[in-house]
Amino acid sequence: MPDDNLTLSELKKALRKFLNASLVDMDDHFIHNFQCEVIRLEDLLRDTSRHIPPHKWSYYRIGLMKKGSGEFLIGIHKFKATKNTFVTVPARVISSSNSWSPDLEAYILLFNLDFFLQNNFPLQYIESKKILCSSIQPYLYLTDEQAKEVEDIFETIIKEKQGNDPHKDELIALKVIELLILGERFYEEELQLETNLPVVDIIKRFIDLLELHFTHERSVSFYAVQLNVHPNHLNALIKKHTGRTAKESIQNRLILETKYLLHSTNLSIKEISGKVGFDDPNYFTAFFRRSEKMSPGDYRSSFV
């Protein structure tokens, strides 16, 4: 699998290069273009720090944990992945992971929409899938029987990619669609997506509002008013479905943006303070220190 090996090699290089980065846009830095690959996560993390920094990418990703454990942050959702965890990462959603155990075994499928276009599959097969929406909980803990069904699909894709059979890309595309359909069924059984559409809609709208306003609106009350819910209800709802309260989600997005500006620009601390909505640089420094246990200046110095 020369293409797969190249993708794996380039991903490992990216992990080493951006190990301490605050936020990486992989579309700007990943030179090797591909449309659909399956990698084993243990191969990717071998001989690395076993940490994947915050990043966003135009590829959709679907994963299955066979063994071991690790911690994920996907969008505003924070969770621990263990045996039989099914994971989905929508395109362009910020994600990171760490604390991977030494006994890790997992699959990751990466694909983009071009893969389906080139194989003459209508995009609605992909775009209509709820499990690829940023507002949906990006993980499920499967039963052994469910995990075996998913594992068999991954293994079939790997086998097809290793071979030279005619029309193998079409078969792989069908298998990816099968994986999405199966995943959608599992999600519906576990989360009752149709029944919980009002909750899903609130989470989606909160995420959208957060991206628009996080630099100048830090109160839960602001978002609650926009969503026509009580702030306490919004905090509890977001906590239940993402692992973090609305307040924690707002603060985390601010910290992530601050780290990006500290790491990737030459802006002064005062200028960065203003960009993320703090009129008082001293209060901004105190806010950052509470979260990161160091000042913004010390954080920036750690990259020099």
Summary of the structure (lengths in Angstrom):
residues: 304
radius of gyration: 20.2
end to end distance: 38.4
largest distance: 64.1
contacts: 939
relative contact order: 0.10
helix: 53%
strand: 16%
